[in-house]
Amino acid sequence: MLLSLSLHLATTDNISSLFNGRIEAAVLRLDRIDRRISGNKLFKLKYYLQHAIGSNKKGIISFGGAWSNHLLAVAAACRQSGLESIGIIRGEEPRELSSTLIDAKQLGMQLIYISRHDYRDKKVPSIDGVEQYLVVPEGGYGLEGARGAAEILDLAPGRFTHYCCAVGTGTTMAGLVNGVHDDQQVVGINVMKNKGLEEEIARLVSGKRANRALIHDYHFGGYAKHSPELLAFMNDLYEKTHVPTDIVYTGKLLYAVCDLASKDYFPEGSKVLIIHSGGLQGNRSLPEGALTFGWE
Ligand SMILES: *Cc1c(COP(=O)(O)O)cnc(C)c1O
């Protein structure tokens, strides 16, 4: 690793008690590794960072919204690796910066705002010396991202029948699919209404691997949308297990796993590993008091 991070902090929490012994379930707490290079982002960025350094780039340019876990991770990882970073932000510069963008800026990230239209095309604005930067797709989507994500499996304690993850760009899910054995299943929970996701994932999966299921029933209205029911679930989960989750990804993931288990989706005796992909910093977008736990 280029980054001096403590991977051993990613311990697992056994939450089998939630399932009355029908299945075994554990949460791989990637969120414990680093507060800013959070969860899966650390793994997805690894080979992009190597690429940038190996090809003598000055830094990395990437894309995100105001509460982007990815941009904050890019800012922090670049800072640690001696690279510069530029964040391209969707929309106009707000009068008040989000806590995420304030942090990114403090880590040395240069923020550039582009119109929603240009953002859709992922247009890199014409900045002086732009060719000296490696452009990393939004969310770290791509083969290099998936290659790094497969290494999440090195932290799994033993063998599981199912690996469950939240899905944004699908890069993490693709990495897991590439990394598990044929008799193991990867279950991805789509947190958006994006139906083109299956193709995006297929593009990153090597060969014709079929051991995956992408589930579209738990987006709660769309990306970053949430309901009182979701918040209540997250608070309840924290009370029972001390596992904190975020409103965009891992809250929906845990909700989905619990709901699927209640419908006997996982055969009796399954060993389920739930990947906690971090993102807790994004909860700062909520009004104070909405959650009973903080950003640990
Ligand atoms: C970015 C992110 C994801 C989505 O990962 P993809 O590889 O883009 O699917 C999941 N969980 C958290 C907490 C994230 O920040």
The ligand as an SDF file (V2000), in Angstrom:
LIG
                    3D

 15 15  0  0  0  0  0  0  0  0999 V2000
  -19.0010    4.9450   -2.7650 C   0  0  0  0  0  0  0  0  0  0  0  0
  -19.6740    4.0840   -1.7970 C   0  0  0  0  0  0  0  0  0  0  0  0
  -20.3080    2.8840   -2.1790 C   0  0  0  0  0  0  0  0  0  0  0  0
  -20.4900    2.4890   -3.6140 C   0  0  0  0  0  0  0  0  0  0  0  0
  -19.4070    1.8010   -4.1390 O   0  0  0  0  0  0  0  0  0  0  0  0
  -19.3680    1.4690   -5.6900 P   0  0  0  0  0  0  0  0  0  0  0  0
  -18.0890    0.7700   -5.8550 O   0  0  0  0  0  0  0  0  0  0  0  0
  -19.3840    2.7970   -6.4130 O   0  0  0  0  0  0  0  0  0  0  0  0
  -20.5550    0.6790   -6.0380 O   0  0  0  0  0  0  0  0  0  0  0  0
  -20.8380    2.0740   -1.1900 C   0  0  0  0  0  0  0  0  0  0  0  0
  -20.7790    2.4470    0.1030 N   0  0  0  0  0  0  0  0  0  0  0  0
  -20.2170    3.5930    0.5030 C   0  0  0  0  0  0  0  0  0  0  0  0
  -20.2500    3.9540    1.9430 C   0  0  0  0  0  0  0  0  0  0  0  0
  -19.6470    4.4540   -0.4240 C   0  0  0  0  0  0  0  0  0  0  0  0
  -19.1010    5.6040   -0.0170 O   0  0  0  0  0  0  0  0  0  0  0  0
  1  2  1  0
  2  3  1  0
  2 14  2  0
  3  4  1  0
  3 10  2  0
  4  5  1  0
  5  6  1  0
  6  7  2  0
  6  8  1  0
  6  9  1  0
 10 11  1  0
 11 12  2  0
 12 13  1  0
 12 14  1  0
 14 15  1  0
M  END
$$$$
